[in-house]
Amino acid sequence: MAGETHSMIDRLIQNGALRRWAKAARQADDADLPELRRQRATARRLKFHLDTLIHKAESRLALPMPGNQAFPRPHDADWAWRPELWCGPLPVPGLSSVESKSMLGTEATLFHDCAHSELTLRQLRNTREADLAAYGLRMDVFRFDGSYLSLAIDLPEEAAQGLRRKHLIRFDTIVEMEKPLEIFARLNIKHGPNTEQIVRELPLHEEDICVEFDLAYTKLNEKRVEKMWLDLIFEGPQMNQVILRDLTFSRRPRAEL
């Protein structure tokens, strides 16, 4: 109740100030010069704060909204998802000298076999007009003395529920790199004691990076599907910076022949 009262008082004060400045503007042609000079000085101070507020508001309101799950997906998709790292701010936004099996958030895990880690991971705010994801992931790799580097993304339980060999799993991403490298996407599906794996190379030369995994070519036991995850495997990552501006998944049934 007290909050509503303060809010009402604030609105009354603001409306009163707006009316006073509107009146001063209408009467500026006939106002006394000393009074007009005083009003001009006050208006300039007020304008500085208003311009600052407008600039910051337009900058923030132009950014992709946190939590946004909107992105292009096949019209017949029965499941679609953007991981948390690309949706909202994480409690711990970054890691340095990242050890193998370190997690950023609850869904992304970095794996490597470096004797000495010179790797950093950091969540960053997307600011480009074209970005739909609110956040991105930046990985900096300096000296790299290992033989492999991969980022694993755990897919939610919903992705595995009702999964069939007739399904296509689609993976879309936006990648920026300081210098060219090869990135492979490996989809892993655990079913009972076995794990199906499908590997695709990302077409980094294309503007829209998309790969599809066709489960028809697997030996998937549909009754025993437990979970899915995706590994992004980076080949020759040393002295490079890779930014994943967005990362999304969708699932759809293959068209019947």
N, C-alpha and C positions, 0 to 999 in steps of 0.2 A: 504494500500500500504506500509506504514511504517512497519507494522508487517511482511509482506512478505519479505521486505528487511532485517530486523533483523534475520528472520528465515534462509534466504539464507546465511547471514554472519556467523551465528552460525554453519550451516552445513559445510561451508568452513573451519572454524576454527577447528571443530571436525575432519574433514577428514585430515586436515594438521597434527594435533596432532597424529592421528592414523598412518599416514605414517611415522612420525618421530620415534614413538616408535617401529614400525615394522622394520625400518631401524636399530635402536639401537639394537634390538634383534638379527638381522642377523649378525651384526658386533661385538657382545659381545665377541666372541672368540679371536678377535685381538685388541680390544680396549685397550688404555692405562689404567693402573690400577687406577690412580687418577680419570680419567674420568669415568671409570666403577664404582668406589666407589660412585661418585656423582650421577650417573644414578640410582644406586641401592637405594640410600636414597630417591631420588625423586619417584622412582617406588613404594617403600614401602608406602610412603604417599598416592600416587595415588591409590594403591591397597586397602588401608583401606576404602577409599570413594567408590570405585567401589564395594567392597564386601558388604558394608552397603546398597548401592543402590540395588544390586542384591537380597539381603536377603529381604528387604522391598518390592521390586517389586514382588518377587515370593510369598511372604506371602499374599499380597493384591490380586494379580491376581488369586490365588488359591481359594479365597472366592466366594461364590455364588454372581452372579451379581444382584445389586439392580434393582427392577422392573421386575424381572424374573417371568413370568407366566407359565413357563414350569413345568409340572408334569404329572405323569401317569394318564390317564383318559380312561373311556370306549371308544371303537372305534366308537360307535354310539351316543356319547354324542352330544346334540344340544346346550349345554351351559356349560362352565366351568370357574372357578374363584378362585383366591387367594386374600383375603382381603389385604388392603393397609398396615396394621400393620406388615404383614409378607413379604412385598415387598420392601419397601423403608423407609428411616429414617423419623421419625415424628418430627415436630417442637418442641414438648414437649415429650421427650423420656420416662418420668417416673412420677409417682405420689406416694406420701407417705401419710399415715393416710387417705386413700382414703374414701371419703364419698360416700354414696349410690347415684346412678345415675351419677357418675363421668365418663367422657368419655376420652379414650386414642385414639387420632385420631378422625376420623369422623364416624367410623363404630363400635367401640367396647365400650360397656357401662357396668360398674360393678354395681350390685345390691346386697344389704345386709340389714339386720335390726339390726346391732350391735349398742349398746349404745355408745361404744367407739371403734373407728376403729384402729386396729393394722394391717392394710393391706397395702401392697405396690405393685405397678405394674411398670414394667420397660421393655422397648423394649431393646433387646440385639442382637448383631451381631452374626449370626451363623458362625462358623469356621470349622465345621467338614467336612471331604471330602464327606460324604454321604448326606449332606444337599443340597436341591435344593432351599429352601427358603432363601433369603438373611438375614432375621431377624426372631427372635423368641420373645415370650412374657414370662417373668418370673413373677410369683405371689408369694409373701411371705406372709404367714399368721402366726401371732404370737398368742396371746390370742384372742379367738373368743367367744364372748358372744351372738351371734345371733342365729337365727334358720334356716337361709338360706343364701347361697352365690351363685351367678350366674353371668356369663359373657355373655352378649347378643351381637351377631354379626348381624348387619343389612345387608341383602343381597341387591344387586343392583336391579334396576327396571327390568333389562333384565331377571333376574331369574323368575319373575312373568309373564312376557309377553308370551302369548301362553301356559300357564300352563294348563295341562289337568290331569284328574284322571288316565290316562294311564301312567303318568310319574313316574319314580323313582328318588328321590333326594339322591345323595350319598355324604357322608361327610367323609373325611380322615384327620387324624391328627397324629402327633408324640408327645408323652407325656413322660416327665421325672418327677419323684417324689422322694422326700427324703424318704417318707414312704408310704405304700399303702393307698389308699382311693378310694371311689366310685365316678365316674363321669357319669352323665346322659346327654344325648343330647335331647333337645326338639325342634322339628321343629314347628314353628308357621306360619300359613297362614291366613291372614286376607282377607275375601271375604264378602263385604257388611258389615252388622252389626255383623257378626259372625267370629269366629277365630277357625280354625281347629288346633289341637295339636296332635303330634305324639311323643312319648317318647321312646328312646332306651338307654340301658346301654352300655357304651363303653367297649369293650372287652380288658381291659388293660393288660391282660395276653398274648395277641398276639403281635407279633413284628410289624405287619402292622395293625394299628387300623382303621377300616372302618365300618361304619354303613350305611344302606340304609333305606329310608323312602318310603314306597309304598303308593301312594295316592289313590289306588283303594279302600282302606278300609276307606276312609273318605267320608264326605258328601259335598265335595267341590263343590261350585257353580262356574263352569268354566268361566261364563260370568262376574263375579263380583270380580275376584281376584285383590287385590290391592297391597299387599306387603308380603314379607316373612322375617323372622328372626330366628336365632337359639340361644337357651339358653343352655349354658354349666353349669350344676348344680353340685356343689361340695359338697359331703356329708362328714361331719367330717373333715373339712380342717385345724383345729387348729394345730399350731406348725409344719407347713409343708411348703415346697417350691415346686411349680409346674411350670414346663417349657413346654410351647407349642412350639415345634421347628418348626412346620409347621401346616397349617390348610387350607384345600382346599374343594371346592364344585364342583359337576358336576350334570348334569341332562340328563336323557336319556329316551326314550320311552320303555315301557315294551314290551317284545317279544309277538307277537300275538299268542294266543293258537289255 
